[in-house]
Structures are given as structure tokens and as C-alpha cells.
Amino acid sequence: MAEVNHKERAHALLSASSASRWMACTPSAVKEDAYEDQSSEFAKEGELAHELAEIKLRSKLNMVLARRSTDKETKDRRAKMDEIFASKYYNKEMDEHTTSYVDYVIAQFLGARRKDPAAVLLIETRLDFSHIVPDGFGTGDALVIGNGSIEVIDLKYGAGVRVSAYDNKQMKLYGVGAVSMFDDLYEFDAVALTVFQPRMDNISTFNTTYEELTRWATDEVAPIAEKAFKGEGELVPGDHCGFCKHKVKCSALLEEARNLFAAATTNPIPDATDEDLLEVYKRADRISGYLTAVADHILSEALSGKKWEGFKLVEGRSVRTISDTDKAEEILKEEGFGVEDIYTMKLKGLGDLEKLVGKKRFTEVMSPVISKPAGRPTLAPESDKRPALNLVESAAALFGAVEGDEEI
């Protein structure tokens, strides 16, 4: 089994994962490089899921190909599995999700084999696209090559944001790396870029061609990457700012926040129009995210000893807790209260129960008692794939049909 340390996967200055950011805001990559990487709990969970998925996929591939593992490979695999099982991030849900990923990849590989017996499956492959992006590279979780096509499959373990493969710049750069790596060995035209996001029941594939992918890389990406690598260009605020490490110190975001609510210099500001409100709404998520990041930064600096003029650190509101539950139970029983008086039994939340039972089995046995009401209406861009709500039908569903009802 190849040694791949998911915790220490190298990241290029112009990484594929941040391509949507540095392609839109070319100085951002150099700006971000000045900040230390801070791995979050979510990132550590994702790293463990990738490790588990890789081990399972290699084992399954060996079974499919009737390939025997060496004693050392078996010993190393068992040791790594023991380490994974002991991690606080491991749970039954992760086991099921990584298995579903493995099943999908193997199914894609076997499908390619039926059409082309020479089809291959490559796991955890370094993808070099430095001929387009200076020092650019990434890691392909799984590559299926055969029958004149190549599919790049990327496991996304996050559950916070639904990731689409459609025109996904990270996936397209992975595709560029894959086709440039193998175009001398294989003949293919079709390129499939697949995001497999099991925790959101999301499998998204973007189909393109070798010709279109190489044209995009040469004509669109290369000129931008050259500027981004040098840190040239203007800072540009946008939806890509979300995970930018330079966000707090970004002059463009600061200017946008200031301008959005700037006082009129000559005449008093009239009442806000619908157009004014819509302009604020378009930027609401970005500006609120920026304000939150600034507030977190200022508090963090204060906790480190920095003095902010006009402010001081104070103790925040706290909530009373019972420090010794066993002693509390003893005291209350001595006061004459029974167990039924001092304890409340409550069913665990859906997420915890699903982890306990396992997602697949949970769905099978619990579906009769699970209801999912309609979500609260929210305003989304026209590009959102969800259908627009019909307010008349929605009201009828909630309150019953009103046509012909007698006025009260």
C-alpha cells in the first residue's frame, strides 16, 4: 500500500482547492501565504475519512483484481485501521460513508472494464498542472481511465456546503493534471469530473472534453495564474471570500463594508428604496461574514494581551451547571425526592441516532416515524437549482384551500 499522509498533504501556493478565489482575486493567494495554516476539527475529520477510504479502496481493488497483499501490506493496513478506530473522529457513520464511496468508485471501474478490459483505477495520485499554474499540483482521490475517457473522482466529506462539480475550478484543474499526465499513455477525449459527497447524498458529475479542458487551461487559467503567483492585480470581494485567511485585513472588503452604509456627503439620505435594499441583500452574507471575522479577530487579539482603545475585556454571561451529578442525586434523594422526580428521559436527536444505528439501517427502520416538513422560505439567486415557490399553492397546503370559503 502506497504511503500517503493525508494530514501532511502538500499544498501549492495556487492550490486547486482555492482556485475559485485566486482566479477571481489574483493577489489573494500571496496575501494568504503570510498566514499560518490552522487545521479545524472538520478538516481533521475529513483527513481521517480520506485515510479510511483509501485503505478500503485499495483492499477492495485487490479483491476485484484477485491480487494478494504482502505480509507487510497486511500488517501496515491493520495497524493503520487500529489507529483510525481509536480516533475520536471515527464513528459508524464515517464507516458507512467511506464504504459507499468505495462502492461507487469500484462500480465506475468495473463499468469501464466491461467496455475496455485494459481500464485502470489509480488511487491517491499526484496530479501536476504546473505547466498551466506555477508549481500547481493536487491529489486525485481516484482516477478511472479506459474506453477513451478519464474520470476524476474527488471525495468531499464535508457536510456544511453542497459542492457541485459543474464548472468546478478545482475539479477542472484536477482534470487538467490528469489528462496532461496520461495523454501520452492513453487515448481519450471524454473527461468526467465527479464530486462524491456522501454526507449530503450528493454525487455530482461534470462532463467535458480533452479539447475544451486544455483550451480553458491555456487561454483562461494560465494568464490569471501568472498574475496570481506574483500577487499582482486588484483585491476583488465576492462569494469566494468565505474561507480566505486574509479576509480580516482585506482592504477591499473593508472598503465595501464602509461604502455600503456610507453617509451622504451633501444631501440627507432619502428613505431606502427597494433597489437600495436589494443591493444590501446581495452582499449580506459576505458582509456579515466579514464583520464576524473582524469581531473574532479583535477578541482573539485582546485575549492575547492587546489593548483596544475604548474597550476592555470583561467576564461574559455564564450558565449555572451541576459540577457533581452523583452528589446532587444523593442530596436530592435525602430531601425526599425520587428518581422520577429528578430525572428526565429524552430520545436523542436524529443525528446522534443515525450515527448510532447507521445511516442505511436507520433509513430502513425509522422512515415510518420520520417526517420532514417543508423548509422555511428563503430568497435565493435565480441560478439556484431549487424550483421557485408558488405562494398560492404553499398557502393552500399550509392552511387548506380557501376558494369558495365563506367569509367570517
C-alpha positions as CSV (number, residue, x, y, z in Angstrom):
1,M,0.0,0.0,0.0
2,A,1.4,3.4,-1.0
3,E,2.2,5.7,1.9
4,V,0.0,8.8,1.7
5,N,0.0,11.1,4.7
6,H,-3.4,12.9,4.5
7,K,-2.5,15.1,7.4
8,E,0.6,16.4,5.6
9,R,-0.6,16.6,2.0
10,A,1.4,19.4,0.4
11,H,-0.5,22.4,-0.8
12,A,0.7,24.7,-3.6
13,L,0.6,28.4,-3.3
14,L,-2.0,28.4,-6.1
15,S,-3.9,25.3,-4.9
16,A,-6.7,23.8,-6.9
17,S,-9.0,23.9,-3.8
18,S,-8.7,27.7,-3.7
19,A,-8.7,28.3,-7.5
20,S,-12.2,29.9,-7.4
21,R,-10.6,32.5,-5.1
22,W,-7.2,33.3,-6.7
23,M,-8.8,33.3,-10.2
24,A,-11.3,35.9,-9.1
25,C,-9.0,37.9,-6.7
26,T,-5.4,37.4,-8.0
27,P,-3.5,38.9,-5.0
28,S,-5.3,36.7,-2.5
29,A,-3.0,33.6,-2.7
30,V,0.1,35.6,-1.9
31,K,-1.7,37.5,0.8
32,E,-3.0,34.3,2.4
33,D,0.5,32.7,2.3
34,A,1.6,35.1,5.1
35,Y,-0.8,33.4,7.5
36,E,-0.3,30.1,9.3
37,D,-2.4,27.1,8.4
38,Q,-4.8,26.2,11.2
39,S,-6.4,22.8,10.8
40,S,-10.0,22.8,12.1
41,E,-11.9,19.9,13.7
42,F,-13.8,19.5,10.4
43,A,-10.5,19.3,8.5
44,K,-9.2,16.6,10.8
45,E,-12.4,14.6,10.5
46,G,-12.1,14.9,6.7
47,E,-8.4,13.7,6.8
48,L,-9.4,10.6,8.8
49,A,-12.3,9.9,6.4
50,H,-9.8,10.1,3.4
51,E,-7.4,7.7,5.2
52,L,-10.1,5.2,5.9
53,A,-11.5,5.5,2.3
54,E,-8.1,4.9,0.8
55,I,-7.4,1.8,2.8
56,K,-10.8,0.4,2.0
57,L,-10.5,1.2,-1.7
58,R,-7.1,-0.4,-2.0
59,S,-8.3,-3.5,-0.3
60,K,-11.4,-3.7,-2.4
61,L,-9.4,-3.2,-5.6
62,N,-7.1,-6.1,-4.6
63,M,-10.1,-8.3,-4.1
64,V,-11.6,-7.3,-7.5
65,L,-8.3,-8.0,-9.3
66,A,-7.6,-11.1,-7.2
67,R,-4.3,-9.5,-6.1
68,R,-2.7,-10.8,-2.8
69,S,-1.4,-8.3,-0.3
70,T,2.1,-8.8,1.0
71,D,2.5,-9.6,4.7
72,K,3.9,-6.2,5.3
73,E,1.0,-4.5,3.5
74,T,-1.5,-6.5,5.6
75,K,0.4,-5.7,8.8
76,D,0.6,-2.0,7.9
77,R,-3.1,-1.9,7.0
78,R,-4.2,-3.5,10.2
79,A,-2.0,-1.1,12.3
80,K,-3.5,1.9,10.4
81,M,-7.1,0.7,10.9
82,D,-6.5,0.3,14.6
83,E,-5.2,3.9,14.7
84,I,-8.3,5.1,12.8
85,F,-10.7,3.1,15.0
86,A,-9.1,4.7,18.1
87,S,-9.6,8.2,16.8
88,K,-12.2,10.4,18.4
89,Y,-13.4,11.4,14.8
90,Y,-14.2,7.8,13.8
91,N,-17.8,6.6,14.0
92,K,-20.2,4.2,12.3
93,E,-21.4,7.0,10.1
94,M,-17.9,7.5,8.7
95,D,-17.6,3.8,8.1
96,E,-20.8,3.7,6.1
97,H,-20.0,6.8,4.1
98,T,-16.5,5.7,3.1
99,T,-17.9,2.3,2.1
100,S,-20.4,4.0,-0.1
101,Y,-17.6,5.9,-1.7
102,V,-15.6,2.8,-2.3
103,D,-18.6,1.0,-3.8
104,Y,-19.1,3.9,-6.2
105,V,-15.5,4.0,-7.3
106,I,-15.4,0.3,-7.8
107,A,-18.7,0.4,-9.8
108,Q,-17.2,3.0,-12.1
109,F,-14.1,1.0,-12.6
110,L,-16.0,-2.2,-13.3
111,G,-18.2,-0.3,-15.7
112,A,-15.1,0.9,-17.6
113,R,-13.7,-2.6,-17.6
114,R,-16.8,-4.0,-19.3
115,K,-16.2,-1.6,-22.1
116,D,-12.4,-1.8,-22.1
117,P,-10.6,-4.7,-20.4
118,A,-7.5,-2.6,-20.2
119,A,-9.2,0.1,-18.0
120,V,-7.3,1.0,-14.8
121,L,-8.1,2.5,-11.4
122,L,-5.5,4.7,-9.8
123,I,-5.8,5.7,-6.1
124,E,-4.3,8.8,-4.4
125,T,-2.5,10.1,-7.5
126,R,-0.4,13.3,-7.5
127,L,-1.8,15.5,-10.4
128,D,0.7,18.0,-11.7
129,F,-0.7,21.0,-13.6
130,S,2.4,23.2,-13.2
131,H,2.6,23.7,-17.0
132,I,-0.5,25.9,-16.5
133,V,-0.3,27.1,-12.9
134,P,3.2,27.8,-11.4
135,D,4.1,24.9,-9.0
136,G,0.5,23.7,-9.4
137,F,-0.4,20.2,-8.2
138,G,-3.1,18.4,-6.3
139,T,-4.2,14.8,-5.4
140,G,-6.7,12.8,-7.2
141,D,-8.6,10.5,-4.8
142,A,-9.5,8.1,-7.6
143,L,-8.9,8.1,-11.4
144,V,-10.7,5.7,-13.7
145,I,-9.1,5.5,-17.2
146,G,-10.4,3.4,-20.1
147,N,-12.6,3.3,-23.1
148,G,-11.3,6.6,-24.4
149,S,-12.3,8.5,-21.3
150,I,-10.9,9.5,-17.9
151,E,-12.9,10.2,-14.7
152,V,-11.5,12.1,-11.8
153,I,-13.4,11.3,-8.5
154,D,-13.0,13.5,-5.5
155,L,-14.3,12.5,-2.1
156,K,-15.7,15.5,-0.2
157,Y,-16.5,14.6,3.4
158,G,-17.8,18.0,4.5
159,A,-21.5,18.4,5.3
160,G,-21.6,22.2,5.5
161,V,-21.7,23.2,1.9
162,R,-23.1,21.2,-1.0
163,V,-20.4,21.0,-3.7
164,S,-21.3,20.9,-7.4
165,A,-19.0,19.5,-10.0
166,Y,-20.5,21.8,-12.6
167,D,-17.7,24.1,-13.9
168,N,-15.9,23.5,-10.6
169,K,-12.5,25.1,-11.0
170,Q,-10.8,22.8,-8.5
171,M,-12.1,19.7,-10.3
172,K,-11.2,21.2,-13.7
173,L,-7.6,21.7,-12.6
174,Y,-7.5,18.1,-11.4
175,G,-8.8,17.2,-14.8
176,V,-6.0,19.2,-16.5
177,G,-3.4,17.5,-14.3
178,A,-4.9,14.1,-15.1
179,V,-5.1,14.5,-18.9
180,S,-1.6,16.0,-19.1
181,M,-0.2,13.1,-17.0
182,F,-1.7,10.4,-19.1
183,D,-2.3,11.7,-22.6
184,D,1.0,10.1,-23.8
185,L,-0.1,6.7,-22.4
186,Y,-3.8,6.6,-23.2
187,E,-6.1,7.9,-26.0
188,F,-9.1,9.7,-24.6
189,D,-11.3,12.6,-25.4
190,A,-14.1,12.5,-22.8
191,V,-13.3,13.8,-19.3
192,A,-15.7,13.3,-16.4
193,L,-15.2,15.2,-13.1
194,T,-17.1,13.8,-10.2
195,V,-17.7,15.1,-6.7
196,F,-18.8,12.4,-4.2
197,Q,-20.2,14.0,-1.1
198,P,-21.8,11.1,0.9
199,R,-22.9,13.1,4.0
200,M,-25.1,15.3,1.7
201,D,-26.3,12.4,-0.6
202,N,-24.6,14.3,-3.3
203,I,-23.0,12.8,-6.4
204,S,-22.3,15.4,-9.0
205,T,-20.5,14.9,-12.3
206,F,-19.4,17.5,-14.9
207,N,-18.7,16.1,-18.4
208,T,-16.3,17.9,-20.6
209,T,-13.7,17.1,-23.3
210,Y,-10.0,17.0,-23.5
211,E,-10.0,19.8,-26.1
212,E,-12.3,22.1,-24.0
213,L,-10.4,21.4,-20.8
214,T,-7.0,22.2,-22.4
215,R,-8.4,25.3,-24.1
216,W,-9.8,26.6,-20.8
217,A,-6.4,25.9,-19.0
218,T,-4.3,27.6,-21.7
219,D,-6.5,30.5,-22.6
220,E,-8.2,31.4,-19.3
221,V,-6.3,29.9,-16.4
222,A,-2.6,30.4,-17.4
223,P,-2.7,34.2,-17.7
224,I,-4.5,34.6,-14.4
225,A,-2.3,32.1,-12.6
226,E,0.8,34.1,-13.7
227,K,-0.5,37.2,-12.1
228,A,-1.7,35.4,-9.0
229,F,1.6,33.7,-8.5
230,K,3.3,37.2,-8.4
231,G,0.5,38.6,-6.2
232,E,-0.4,41.1,-8.9
233,G,-3.8,42.6,-9.6
234,E,-6.6,44.2,-7.5
235,L,-8.3,42.7,-4.5
236,V,-11.8,41.8,-5.5
237,P,-14.6,41.0,-2.9
238,G,-17.1,38.3,-3.8
239,D,-18.6,35.0,-2.7
240,H,-15.1,33.5,-2.9
241,C,-14.0,35.4,0.2
242,G,-15.7,32.9,2.6
243,F,-12.6,30.9,3.6
244,C,-9.9,33.5,2.7
245,K,-7.3,33.8,5.5
246,H,-6.7,37.4,4.6
247,K,-10.3,38.4,5.0
248,V,-10.0,40.3,8.3
249,K,-7.2,42.6,6.9
250,C,-8.6,42.8,3.3
251,S,-8.8,46.5,2.2
252,A,-11.4,45.6,-0.5
253,L,-13.8,44.1,2.0
254,L,-13.2,47.0,4.4
255,E,-14.0,49.5,1.6
256,E,-17.1,47.5,0.6
257,A,-18.4,47.5,4.2
258,R,-17.7,51.2,4.6
259,N,-19.3,52.2,1.2
260,L,-22.4,50.1,1.7
261,F,-23.5,52.2,4.6
262,A,-21.6,55.4,3.9
263,A,-23.3,58.7,5.0
264,A,-24.2,61.1,2.2
265,T,-21.7,64.0,2.0
266,T,-24.0,66.6,0.5
267,N,-27.7,65.9,0.9
268,P,-29.5,63.8,3.5
269,I,-30.1,60.2,2.5
270,P,-33.7,59.6,1.4
271,D,-35.7,56.6,2.6
272,A,-34.2,53.4,1.3
273,T,-35.7,52.2,-2.0
274,D,-36.3,48.6,-3.0
275,E,-33.2,48.8,-5.2
276,D,-31.1,50.0,-2.2
277,L,-32.3,47.2,0.0
278,L,-31.6,44.6,-2.8
279,E,-28.1,45.9,-3.1
280,V,-27.6,45.4,0.6
281,Y,-29.2,41.9,0.5
282,K,-26.9,40.8,-2.3
283,R,-23.9,41.4,-0.1
284,A,-25.4,40.5,3.2
285,D,-23.7,37.1,3.6
286,R,-20.3,38.4,2.6
287,I,-20.5,41.5,4.8
288,S,-21.9,39.6,7.8
289,G,-19.1,37.0,7.4
290,Y,-16.6,39.8,7.3
291,L,-18.0,41.5,10.4
292,T,-17.9,38.2,12.3
293,A,-14.3,37.6,11.3
294,V,-13.3,41.1,12.4
295,A,-15.1,40.6,15.8
296,D,-13.4,37.2,16.3
297,H,-10.0,38.7,15.4
298,I,-10.3,41.6,17.8
299,L,-11.4,39.4,20.6
300,S,-8.6,36.9,19.9
301,E,-6.0,39.8,20.0
302,A,-7.5,41.1,23.2
303,L,-7.2,37.7,24.8
304,S,-3.5,37.7,23.8
305,G,-3.0,41.0,25.7
306,K,-3.6,43.6,23.1
307,K,-5.4,46.8,24.3
308,W,-8.1,48.2,22.0
309,E,-8.9,51.8,22.6
310,G,-12.3,52.3,24.2
311,F,-12.8,48.6,25.1
312,K,-11.9,46.2,27.8
313,L,-12.1,42.5,28.5
314,V,-14.9,41.6,30.9
315,E,-16.4,38.3,32.0
316,G,-19.3,37.2,29.8
317,R,-22.6,35.8,30.9
318,S,-22.3,32.3,32.3
319,V,-24.8,29.5,32.9
320,R,-25.1,27.5,36.2
321,T,-24.2,23.9,36.0
322,I,-24.1,20.9,38.4
323,S,-20.5,20.0,38.9
324,D,-21.1,16.6,40.6
325,T,-24.2,14.9,39.4
326,D,-23.8,11.8,41.7
327,K,-23.6,14.1,44.8
328,A,-26.5,16.1,43.5
329,E,-28.6,12.9,43.2
330,E,-27.6,11.9,46.7
331,I,-28.6,15.3,48.2
332,L,-32.0,15.3,46.4
333,K,-32.8,11.8,47.5
334,E,-32.1,12.8,51.1
335,E,-34.5,15.6,50.6
336,G,-37.2,13.0,49.8
337,F,-37.3,13.2,46.0
338,G,-37.5,10.0,43.9
339,V,-35.7,9.2,40.7
340,E,-38.8,10.0,38.6
341,D,-38.8,13.5,40.2
342,I,-35.2,14.4,39.4
343,Y,-34.5,12.7,36.1
344,T,-36.0,13.3,32.6
345,M,-35.6,10.6,29.9
346,K,-35.4,12.1,26.4
347,L,-34.8,10.5,23.0
348,K,-31.5,11.5,21.4
349,G,-31.5,13.8,18.4
350,L,-31.9,12.5,14.8
351,G,-28.2,13.0,14.0
352,D,-27.0,11.1,17.1
353,L,-29.5,8.3,16.5
354,E,-28.5,8.0,12.8
355,K,-24.8,7.7,13.9
356,L,-25.8,5.0,16.4
357,V,-27.9,2.9,14.1
358,G,-26.0,3.6,10.9
359,K,-27.5,5.7,8.1
360,K,-28.7,2.9,5.8
361,R,-30.3,0.9,8.5
362,F,-31.7,4.0,10.2
363,T,-33.5,4.9,6.9
364,E,-34.9,1.4,6.6
365,V,-36.3,1.0,10.1
366,M,-37.1,4.6,11.1
367,S,-38.7,6.0,7.9
368,P,-42.3,5.4,9.2
369,V,-41.7,7.7,12.1
370,I,-39.6,10.4,10.5
371,S,-41.3,13.4,9.0
372,K,-39.6,16.2,7.1
373,P,-41.7,19.4,6.9
374,A,-41.2,22.0,4.1
375,G,-38.3,24.2,4.8
376,R,-38.7,27.9,5.7
377,P,-38.9,30.0,2.6
378,T,-35.6,31.8,1.7
379,L,-34.6,34.1,-1.1
380,A,-32.1,32.6,-3.4
381,P,-30.4,33.7,-6.7
382,E,-32.1,32.9,-10.0
383,S,-29.2,30.5,-10.7
384,D,-30.3,28.3,-7.7
385,K,-31.5,24.8,-8.9
386,R,-34.4,24.6,-6.5
387,P,-37.8,25.4,-8.0
388,A,-39.4,28.7,-7.2
389,L,-42.2,28.5,-4.6
390,N,-45.8,29.1,-5.7
391,L,-47.0,31.2,-2.8
392,V,-50.7,30.4,-3.5
393,E,-50.1,26.6,-3.5
394,S,-47.9,26.9,-0.4
395,A,-50.6,28.8,1.5
396,A,-53.2,26.3,0.4
397,A,-51.0,23.4,1.6
398,L,-50.5,25.1,5.0
399,F,-54.0,26.4,5.7
400,G,-56.3,24.5,3.4
401,A,-58.0,25.7,0.2
402,V,-59.8,29.0,0.6
403,E,-61.6,29.1,-2.7
404,G,-65.4,29.2,-2.1
405,D,-65.0,29.5,1.7
406,E,-67.5,31.8,3.4
407,E,-66.1,35.0,4.8
408,I,-66.1,35.2,8.5
